């Protein structure tokens, strides 16, 4: 992920995942979200290095970053798509054309047969989805009660 506006959009995308999934109405309601850790950082055992993330996003202080992050979330939440963007879920890398070219160079042969796409100035490096769709499309679908399998919660565990 290129550390610029692409990183900002990725943060919003991730923070709104549970909203899009219908688990919560706002990312603040999801205790394990990045949103919660950015807005109310833990004193101990933090998962996010807030100082490093703030710097990557181009802010000089945490308070300014938190304020703008809340605005990004509000804008994403208000949009009809709730921040959904195929770029984030289907790409190996996202950024400028120069960034994608560097990732391709760094990946070497692993970048072969990966597609480069550009939409509204955002470039992505993707695995061709047709390879997976041909194999899995008949099996994949939205999660519903009739196609969901729950783990047995009372299953005996082997002695250790």
Residue frames as qw, qx, qy, qz and C-alpha x, y, z in Angstrom:
[[0.000, 0.890, 0.455, 0.000, 0.00, 0.00, 0.00],
 [0.397, 0.437, -0.032, 0.806, 1.41, 3.33, -0.98],
 [0.322, -0.543, -0.495, 0.597, 1.59, 5.72, 1.99],
 [0.030, -0.018, -0.161, -0.986, -0.46, 8.64, 0.68],
 [0.577, 0.016, 0.061, -0.814, -4.16, 9.15, -0.10],
 [0.691, 0.054, -0.675, -0.253, -4.29, 5.43, -0.97],
 [0.319, -0.022, -0.805, 0.499, -3.44, 4.61, 2.64],
 [0.292, 0.040, 0.331, -0.897, -6.14, 6.99, 3.85],
 [0.695, 0.069, -0.302, -0.649, -8.74, 5.30, 1.65],
 [0.594, 0.056, -0.801, 0.054, -7.55, 1.87, 2.80],
 [0.039, 0.005, -0.696, 0.717, -8.02, 2.88, 6.46],
 [0.529, 0.090, 0.119, -0.836, -11.59, 3.95, 5.75],
 [0.695, 0.123, -0.592, -0.389, -12.24, 0.75, 3.81],
 [0.449, 0.022, -0.841, 0.301, -11.02, -1.44, 6.66],
 [0.095, 0.034, 0.558, -0.824, -12.75, 0.61, 9.37],
 [0.597, 0.134, 0.020, -0.790, -16.09, 0.31, 7.56],
 [0.305, 0.121, -0.922, -0.207, -15.85, -3.47, 6.96],
 [0.030, -0.267, -0.895, 0.357, -18.15, -4.39, 9.86],
 [0.347, 0.422, 0.203, -0.813, -20.59, -1.62, 8.89],
 [0.472, 0.310, -0.562, -0.605, -20.87, -3.02, 5.36],
 [0.288, 0.007, -0.958, -0.002, -21.24, -6.53, 6.81],
 [0.544, -0.522, -0.359, -0.550, -24.15, -5.33, 8.98],
 [0.633, -0.202, -0.625, 0.409, -22.41, -6.14, 12.28],
 [0.253, -0.520, -0.347, 0.738, -22.47, -2.55, 13.54],
 [0.280, 0.887, 0.364, 0.037, -23.94, 0.78, 12.45],
 [0.132, 0.941, -0.278, 0.141, -20.71, 2.71, 13.05],
 [0.723, 0.304, -0.532, 0.319, -17.12, 1.48, 13.43],
 [0.129, -0.516, 0.513, -0.673, -16.98, 3.00, 16.94],
 [0.826, -0.246, 0.147, -0.485, -19.39, 0.21, 18.03],
 [0.946, 0.159, -0.265, 0.100, -16.88, -2.51, 17.09],
 [0.579, -0.781, 0.216, 0.088, -14.44, -2.82, 19.98],
 [0.773, -0.198, 0.424, 0.428, -11.75, -4.59, 17.92],
 [0.557, 0.771, 0.229, 0.207, -11.70, -2.06, 15.11],
 [0.564, 0.136, -0.007, 0.814, -8.79, 0.05, 13.98],
 [0.103, -0.719, -0.217, -0.651, -11.13, 3.01, 14.28],
 [0.659, -0.728, -0.168, -0.083, -11.42, 2.48, 18.02],
 [0.789, -0.286, -0.013, 0.544, -7.69, 2.11, 18.45],
 [0.376, 0.387, 0.136, 0.831, -6.98, 5.26, 16.43],
 [0.241, -0.713, -0.194, -0.629, -9.62, 7.35, 18.19],
 [0.634, -0.682, 0.210, -0.296, -9.05, 5.99, 21.72],
 [0.575, 0.461, -0.657, 0.161, -5.56, 4.45, 21.76],
 [0.866, -0.421, -0.265, 0.050, -4.87, 1.79, 24.36],
 [0.271, -0.874, 0.394, -0.087, -2.32, 2.66, 27.02],
 [0.379, -0.425, 0.818, 0.088, -0.89, -0.87, 26.85],
 [0.510, 0.118, 0.841, 0.140, -0.88, -3.66, 24.30],
 [0.442, 0.656, -0.025, -0.611, -1.73, -1.43, 21.35],
 [0.780, 0.267, 0.521, 0.218, -2.00, -3.18, 18.01],
 [0.466, 0.796, 0.174, 0.344, -1.53, -0.03, 15.93],
 [0.521, -0.241, -0.061, 0.816, 1.63, 2.05, 16.15],
 [0.143, 0.892, 0.414, -0.106, -0.29, 5.32, 16.10],
 [0.188, -0.792, 0.247, 0.525, 2.80, 7.54, 15.84],
 [0.333, -0.167, 0.740, 0.560, 4.04, 5.62, 12.80],
 [0.273, 0.582, 0.739, 0.200, 0.59, 5.57, 11.16],
 [0.005, 0.916, 0.207, -0.344, 0.17, 9.30, 11.82],
 [0.220, -0.623, 0.457, 0.595, 3.53, 9.97, 10.16],
 [0.341, 0.112, 0.819, 0.447, 2.73, 7.71, 7.17],
 [0.182, 0.751, 0.630, 0.077, -0.51, 9.63, 6.69],
 [0.357, 0.480, 0.113, 0.793, 1.42, 12.92, 6.67],
 [0.380, -0.852, -0.210, -0.292, 0.29, 14.43, 9.97],
 [0.283, 0.536, -0.513, 0.608, 2.53, 16.14, 12.50],
 [0.248, -0.228, 0.668, -0.664, 0.38, 15.40, 15.55],
 [0.009, -0.201, -0.979, 0.028, -1.97, 12.63, 16.64],
 [0.227, 0.527, 0.527, -0.627, -4.89, 14.94, 17.47],
 [0.348, 0.518, -0.281, -0.729, -4.97, 16.35, 13.93],
 [0.203, 0.144, -0.915, -0.319, -4.77, 12.84, 12.47],
 [0.082, 0.316, 0.895, -0.305, -7.63, 11.62, 14.69],
 [0.310, 0.556, 0.255, -0.728, -9.83, 14.56, 13.69],
 [0.385, 0.442, -0.516, -0.625, -9.27, 14.04, 9.96],
 [0.089, 0.028, -0.993, -0.076, -9.69, 10.26, 10.37],
 [0.248, 0.433, 0.712, -0.494, -13.14, 10.88, 11.92],
 [0.396, 0.581, -0.079, -0.707, -14.00, 13.06, 8.91],
 [0.246, 0.304, -0.820, -0.418, -12.85, 10.36, 6.46],
 [0.041, 0.188, 0.969, -0.153, -15.02, 7.81, 8.26],
 [0.317, 0.532, 0.442, -0.649, -18.03, 10.15, 8.31],
 [0.392, 0.522, -0.372, -0.660, -17.69, 10.74, 4.56],
 [0.204, 0.169, -0.937, -0.228, -17.24, 7.03, 3.81],
 [0.131, 0.280, 0.871, -0.382, -20.12, 6.11, 6.11],
 [0.372, 0.551, 0.245, -0.705, -22.42, 8.65, 4.45],
 [0.279, 0.375, -0.632, -0.618, -21.65, 7.41, 0.94],
 [0.862, 0.090, -0.075, -0.492, -23.98, 4.90, -0.67],
 [0.772, 0.302, -0.555, 0.066, -21.14, 2.37, -1.03],
 [0.720, -0.685, 0.098, -0.056, -20.09, 2.73, 2.64],
 [0.230, -0.765, 0.575, 0.174, -16.50, 2.86, 1.46],
 [0.865, 0.097, 0.482, 0.100, -16.66, -0.33, -0.66],
 [0.324, 0.794, -0.414, -0.305, -13.96, -0.37, -3.30],
 [0.984, 0.172, -0.027, 0.028, -12.83, -3.44, -5.25],
 [0.399, 0.731, -0.455, 0.315, -9.30, -2.03, -5.23],
 [0.306, -0.586, 0.614, -0.431, -8.86, -2.98, -1.59],
 [0.817, -0.134, 0.479, -0.293, -10.35, -6.46, -1.67],
 [0.911, 0.362, 0.197, 0.033, -9.03, -7.72, -4.98],
 [0.436, 0.829, -0.298, 0.184, -5.57, -6.16, -5.30],
 [0.845, -0.097, -0.237, 0.469, -2.07, -7.26, -4.42],
 [0.387, -0.248, -0.099, 0.883, -0.89, -3.62, -4.41],
 [0.122, 0.876, 0.451, 0.121, -2.58, -0.21, -4.67],
 [0.357, -0.639, 0.033, 0.680, -0.99, 3.16, -5.44],
 [0.297, 0.776, -0.224, -0.509, 0.40, 5.33, -8.21],
 [0.869, 0.469, -0.149, -0.043, 1.61, 3.89, -11.49],
 [0.295, 0.673, -0.611, 0.296, 5.23, 4.33, -10.37],
 [0.497, -0.398, 0.643, -0.427, 4.49, 2.53, -7.10],
 [0.922, 0.157, 0.250, -0.250, 2.83, -0.41, -8.90],
 [0.705, 0.612, -0.348, 0.086, 5.75, -0.65, -11.32],
 [0.015, -0.615, 0.697, -0.370, 8.16, -0.80, -8.36],
 [0.727, -0.180, 0.540, -0.383, 6.07, -3.54, -6.71],
 [0.911, 0.391, -0.017, -0.130, 6.09, -5.50, -9.97],
 [0.454, 0.670, -0.540, 0.230, 9.86, -5.15, -10.16],
 [0.299, -0.492, 0.689, -0.439, 10.25, -6.22, -6.53],
 [0.846, 0.006, 0.401, -0.351, 7.98, -9.24, -7.06],
 [0.078, -0.422, 0.810, 0.399, 9.88, -10.31, -10.15],
 [0.220, -0.030, -0.889, -0.400, 8.49, -13.51, -11.65],
 [0.015, 0.405, 0.825, -0.395, 5.70, -13.54, -9.05],
 [0.250, 0.525, 0.139, -0.802, 4.21, -10.48, -10.80],
 [0.105, 0.109, -0.773, -0.616, 3.90, -12.34, -14.08],
 [0.225, -0.390, -0.829, -0.332, 0.29, -12.83, -15.20],
 [0.120, -0.598, -0.557, 0.564, -0.97, -10.23, -12.76],
 [0.228, 0.730, 0.454, 0.458, -3.13, -7.49, -14.22],
 [0.209, -0.225, -0.198, 0.931, -2.48, -3.77, -13.79],
 [0.031, 0.730, 0.623, 0.279, -5.63, -1.67, -13.75],
 [0.168, -0.046, -0.170, 0.970, -6.19, 2.07, -13.41],
 [0.132, -0.727, -0.631, -0.237, -9.40, 3.70, -12.26],
 [0.183, -0.952, -0.147, -0.198, -9.60, 7.42, -11.47],
 [0.132, 0.821, -0.449, 0.327, -5.84, 7.73, -10.96],
 [0.641, -0.467, 0.573, -0.207, -5.55, 4.69, -8.68],
 [0.575, 0.415, -0.680, -0.186, -3.45, 1.84, -10.03],
 [0.793, -0.328, 0.428, -0.283, -3.77, -1.72, -8.79],
 [0.262, 0.380, -0.873, -0.155, -1.86, -4.92, -9.30],
 [0.779, -0.076, 0.287, -0.552, -4.29, -7.84, -9.30],
 [0.316, -0.080, 0.936, 0.129, -4.42, -11.55, -9.63],
 [0.366, -0.021, -0.556, -0.746, -6.63, -12.30, -12.66],
 [0.540, -0.049, 0.544, -0.641, -9.99, -13.12, -11.07],
 [0.785, 0.247, -0.307, -0.477, -11.10, -15.30, -13.98],
 [0.407, 0.287, -0.856, 0.138, -8.74, -18.02, -12.75],
 [0.097, 0.007, 0.800, -0.592, -10.55, -18.21, -9.43],
 [0.583, 0.198, 0.148, -0.774, -14.05, -17.56, -10.70],
 [0.645, 0.243, -0.617, -0.379, -13.86, -20.49, -13.10],
 [0.395, 0.064, -0.882, 0.248, -13.10, -22.80, -10.19],
 [0.125, -0.205, -0.737, 0.631, -15.05, -21.33, -7.28],
 [0.288, -0.100, -0.109, -0.946, -17.97, -19.22, -8.57],
 [0.621, -0.279, -0.602, -0.417, -20.49, -22.03, -8.26],
 [0.604, -0.307, -0.642, 0.359, -19.46, -22.53, -4.61],
 [0.218, -0.095, -0.297, 0.925, -19.15, -18.91, -3.50],
 [0.193, -0.668, -0.507, -0.510, -22.01, -16.74, -2.48],
 [0.211, -0.601, 0.262, -0.725, -23.13, -14.40, 0.27],
 [0.116, 0.023, -0.891, 0.439, -23.21, -15.80, 3.78],
 [0.619, -0.275, -0.171, -0.715, -26.71, -16.94, 4.66],
 [0.658, -0.318, 0.552, -0.402, -28.13, -19.34, 7.23],
 [0.948, 0.220, 0.149, -0.177, -28.57, -22.05, 4.58],
 [0.792, 0.480, -0.248, 0.284, -24.93, -21.94, 3.46],
 [0.089, -0.736, 0.497, -0.451, -23.25, -21.34, 6.83],
 [0.835, -0.149, -0.513, 0.128, -21.61, -24.02, 8.93],
 [0.348, -0.820, 0.272, -0.365, -20.94, -23.27, 12.58],
 [0.361, 0.359, -0.802, 0.313, -18.08, -24.80, 14.54],
 [0.711, -0.471, -0.520, -0.057, -19.14, -27.16, 17.28],
 [0.108, -0.752, 0.333, -0.558, -18.62, -25.26, 20.53],
 [0.729, -0.481, 0.373, -0.313, -18.91, -28.26, 22.85],
 [0.865, 0.345, -0.363, 0.039, -16.58, -30.55, 20.96],
 [0.809, -0.540, 0.113, 0.201, -14.17, -32.45, 23.17],
 [0.277, 0.855, -0.435, 0.053, -10.58, -31.35, 22.98],
 [0.861, 0.104, -0.433, 0.243, -7.69, -33.78, 23.12],
 [0.644, -0.736, -0.010, 0.206, -5.75, -33.86, 26.36],
 [0.482, 0.758, -0.284, 0.336, -2.50, -31.94, 26.23]]
